Amino acid sequence: MNRFRALAAVLLAGALLAGCSTFSEQGRDDYRRAQGEAADPGESAATETAKPEPPYDVRPLLKPAKKYLGLAAEGAPADMKNVDAFAKSAGKKPNLIEFYSAWGDRYEAAAVQNARDYKALPFIAWEPFDKTLGQIASGADDAYIRGYARSVKELNLPVAISFAHEMNAFWYPWGTKKATAAQFVAAYRHVHDLFDQEGATQVIWVWSPNVINPVPTVRLKPYWPGEEYVDWVGVIGYYARTGPSTFSTLYGPTTTQIRAFTKKPVIIAETAAEAGQRKPADITDLFKGTAAHDDVIGFVWFNFDKEADWRITSGPATTRTFREQAAASRFGFDVTKP
């Protein structure tokens, strides 16, 4: 779980303006099939003659007509109880669920299936804590990456993946203190290339810089892997108590810089507003700003109470405002029928 993200947001507030799964019967079958097991006696014989399913086509999900209403919540989507609680408070189900996966973890097929059964897109923030970008780019973990890619291919469900997010900042080991832009690009491309070689085309690739406000001297273009390697630009930025307080001041400088080298769709890959009197206004601003920009396809709300209370239930006015804004028809849609 990304406890480091919330801590960084609080520590940098002045500058930032930075188990138990719920399976359907079909979900159990799909998961067993992905693990190489028969879902029930006789299934193996039946599938020997069945035509393989074509790879899932993610293209309709890349720039949908409506906006993603995303969520990152404790334990989800392996356990959906906090997703259900969020939906009850928000008055609408999220249709994108982000979760954090440490480098070396296996592909969480059960969690991905849970999100799919909920009619939401799973979004993995893949965090290389235990290997350097140089090691990854050199092939030190190719067997692991290929195995992960094969699991994605076998499950054959759409999934968004962000590799080494916030690489332009200094608070992660793959960030500016211990890695260069060239090392990030080489590692990102290498991971992407191995997925391609394994035929894992079910991935929406997300390039996720932090907003530049706390790191204004770090240029983003050197970190860009290239048009063929990225589907979404996943900007990360939080509304804190001090600093940039509007959609345009929080995200504008970053997207302006990005638009100089790519026109890829933008998703706000992590955001929330710190508890306080301004929080309802921040929530309104986030929804209005996202709705006003055709190239911004949605956002992911970081619904945690860690070092700061980012949840939509941090106060009655906060909950009411989020519910009112989320009611807009342009937010949320069934990702199984985009």
N, C-alpha and C positions, 0 to 999 in steps of 0.2 A: 504494500500500500504506500502511496506517495506521501508519507508524512513529511518528507523534506520540502514538498512544494508549498504546503501551507506555512511551514516555518519560515521559508524564504520570503513568502509574501508579507509576513508580519515584520520580519527583521528589516526588509527593504521597503516598508510602507512609504517612508518619506520619499524614496527615490523611485519606487516601482511604478507605480501608476502605469510596479510589478506585484470441503466439507459436505455441506448439506445442500444438495441441488434439487430443484423442482423440475422433474422430467415429465413430459407427456409420454404416452406409450410410444408414439412415433419418435419422440426424442430419444427414448431408450434404444430403440432399434437403430436409429441413425448413429448414436454414440457407439453402440456395440459394433456396428458395421465399420465405423472409423477405426476401431481398435482391432479389427480383423476377426471378430467373433460373429457367430450366427445369432441373429435376433431371436430365432426360435427354431426348433427342430425342423429340418427340411428346407430351411431357408437357403443353405449352401447349394443344394441341388437346384433350387429355383433360379438362383442368381447366376449359375454357370451358363445358362442359355440366354439370360436377359442382356439386353444391350446396355452398355455403360451410359450413365447420365452424362450429358455434355457439361463442360465446366460452367459454373455459374457466371452469368454475364453481369458484371457490376456496373456497366456503363449507364443504365437508367438511374443509378443512385448517385452519380457524380455531380449532377447539377439539376436536382429535382425542382418541380414547379413550386413546391412549398418548402418551408424552412425546417431544419432539424431542431427538435427540442431535446437536447442531450442532458445526460446526468452521469455524474460519478458519485457513487455512494458506497459506504462501508460494506464490504462483503459481496457486493453485486458484480456481475450477475450470477456468480456461483450460488449465492443465496439471494432470493428476490424479495425478501421481506422489506428491506429498506427502499427498494424501488416502488413497491406497493404503497408504502407509507408516504413517499414523496408524491406519487400520483394522487393519493387522497387529498393531500394538502394543496397540491397545485391545481387540482380539478381536471387534470389531463395526464395521460400516460406519456412518459418520455419515449421517443422513438430512436434514440441512440444511447447506448450505455457504454461508458468508458471504464476500463479497469487497467491496473498496473501489473506488469509481469516482469520479474527479474530475469536477467540474462542467465540462462541455464535451466530455467523452469520449462516444463513441457508445455505444449500447446493445450490450453484448457478447453477441450472440445465440449465438455459438459456445460461449461459457462457460456460458450458461444451458442450452443443449442438452446439454452435457456433464454438468451436474448432473442434468438430467432423465434422461439415459440411465443414470445411476448410481442412479436412483430416490431422488434427494434434491431438496429444495426449494432453489432458489437464492435468496440473500438479499443484496441490494445496499445497502451503506451509501454513500449519494450525498452527496458532500462539496463544498459550494459555496465552494471556496477563492478562485476568481477573480472572483466577483461578490458584491456585498453583498446582504443579505436585502432591503434597500429596493429595489435595482435589480431583483431577481427579482420582487418583489411588484408593481412598477410596470409590468412587461411587457417589460423590456429584452431578455429572453432567450426570449420566447414561441415564436419559430420553432424554437429548439433544443429546448425542452420538448415542443412538439407533435411534432416529428420523432422524439424519443425515445419518446413515447407511441405513435406510429404503429408504430414498430418492435416495441414490446411487443405491440400488438394483432395485428400481422401474424404474429409467431412463435406467438402463441396458446398460450403455456405459462405456468403460474403462477410468480409471482416476488414475493418480499417486498421492499419498498423502505423504507428509513429515510432520511428527508431531514434533513440538518443535525443529526446526533446530538450529544448532550451540550451542547445549547444553553443549559442552565442553569449551565454551568461557564464558566471564563474562559480555557481554553487553546486554543480555536479562534477564528478570526477572526469566526465567526458567533455566538460566545458573548457573555457578559455584558459584556466590555470594549468591544465595538464594536457591539453590537446590543441592542435592547430586546425584551422579551417580545412586545409588540404587533407589531414587525417580523417576528419569527419566525412568529407565527401568520398574519400576512398572507401571507408568502412560502409557507408550508406549504400554506395553503388555496388559494393561486393555482396552485401546481403540481398539486395534487390536482384542482382544477376543470378545468384544461386536459386532464388525462388523461381525466376524465369526458367532456368535450366531444369528445375523439377516440375515445371508445368503448373505451378501454383498461381494461377491467374485470377483467383478469387479475392485478391487483396486490393484494397484502396490504399495507396501509399500516401502517407501524410508527412509533410516536412514542417516541423513545429518549432519555430524560433520563439523566444520570449519577446515581448514588446521591447523596443529599443530604449525606452525612457531611462531605465536604470543603468544601461550600458551604451551610452550614446556614441562612444568612440569605436564601437565594434560594428563594422560594416557587414551587411547581410549577404551581399552578392557572392563573396568568396565561399560562403557555405552552401550555395545553391548547387544541387547535384545535376541539374539539367532537366529540361522539359520531359524527356522520356522516362524519367525516374520519379516523377511526382504527379499525383492526381489532385491532392488538396494541399493548400497552404494552411497549416493549423496554428494560428497565432494564439499565444498564451499571455493573458494579462488580467489583473484583478483590480477591482475598485477598492482602494484602501481609504483610510480616513483623511489622509493628506495627499497632496499631489494631484495629478490629472484626474478630473472628476466628471468628464463627459466622454461619450463614445468617440468623438472626434479627437480629443486631446489624448485619450488613452491609447487608441488604436491607429489614429490617423498618421502620425509620423512613421510608424512601421509599415503600414500598407502603402503609403506613398513611396517609400524606398523600394518595397517589393514590386510595385507596379512598373518600376523602371526595367525589370528583367523578366517578369512573367505575368500572364493574365489568368493563371489557374484560379479556380474557385477558392475562396477563403472560408474556413470554418474557425470560429473561436474555440480552440481546443481545450481550454480551461479558463474559467472565469467564475467569479462570485463577488459579492459585496460584503465588506466587513460590517459587523453589527454596529449600529449607531443610528442617530436621527436621520442621517442622509441615506440610509440603506433603501427605503422605498423609492426615493427619487433615482437612485443608482439603478435599481431594477427596471424602472420605467424607461430610463435612458438606454439600457442595454437592449430591451425589446424594440424600442422605437428605432434605435440606430441599426440594429440587425435588419429590421423590416425595410428601412429606407435604402439599403444598399443591395442591389440585385446580385452583386458578385459575392456577397456574404451569405452563405447557405444555412447558417444556424450557429448555435453555440452549445457548449457543454457546461452545465452548472456543477461546480465542485461543492457538493452538499455534505460537508464535514464540519464537525466542531473540534478543531485541532489547532491549538495556539490562538485561534480566533474562531468565532462562531459564524461560519459562512452559510449555515443552513437557511432555508426559506422559512423555517419555523422559529427563527430567533426572536420574533416579536409579532404581535397580532397585525400590526400595520404592514409588516414585511410579507407575511403570509397572504394577507388580503390583496396586496398590490401584485404579488407574483401571480396569484390566481386570476386576477382581472386581466393582466397582460397576456397570460398563457391562453386565455379563452379565445384569442384572435384565431380565425380559421386558417391563417397562413402558417401557423406554427403547429408542427406535428402532422404525420401521415403514416400510413401503413407501409413499411419498407418492403413488405412482400408484394405490394402492388403500387410501386412508385408511379 
